[in-house]
Amino acid sequence: MRIILMMTVALSMAMAETTMVKDPTTNLIWEDTNHATEDKVTHNEASTYCTKLKLSEVTGWRLPTLGELLTVVDYTRSDPAILKEFNHIKSGTVYWTSTPYVRSRDQFWGIDFKDGTTEGTSKNYNRYVRCVKAAK
């Protein structure tokens, strides 16, 4: 049985909740904010966003690899095919990874959480982003 921990951090400036999901199996912490469903960006913008992301006092975020993002896919569910601990998800569109697509230097792998499928997509297309960091 897989156990995922939810961490809720209050942002005093915005008076809103920001959520992070910690997976003790992989020792990764995932961003789970409105940004994950509201803003589509190019691959370069996604990478910059993650690098600059600061949730409360938590920094050190980055784009996940394909292997890392696959760890949150739940193939027993669909629309969305992501672990139920995540609150902010947009299915039917691709989320960026940092893993280059072998067939083209201008493409990167992504995952569609409608059904957990993977695909290569141009780095210039606008896609969603969900940042990750290693737990300390």
MOVENFEN-V474606 format. One record per helix or strand of 3 or more residues. SS is the DSSP state (A for helix, B for strand). FROM is the first residue (numbers start at 0). TO is the last residue. If there is no record, write none. Layout:
ss:SS from:FROM to:TO
ss:SS from:FROM to:TO
//
This chain:
ss:B from:3 to:10
ss:B from:15 to:22
ss:B from:27 to:31
ss:A from:34 to:37
ss:A from:42 to:51
ss:A from:65 to:69
ss:B from:93 to:99
ss:B from:106 to:111
ss:B from:116 to:121
ss:B from:130 to:133
//
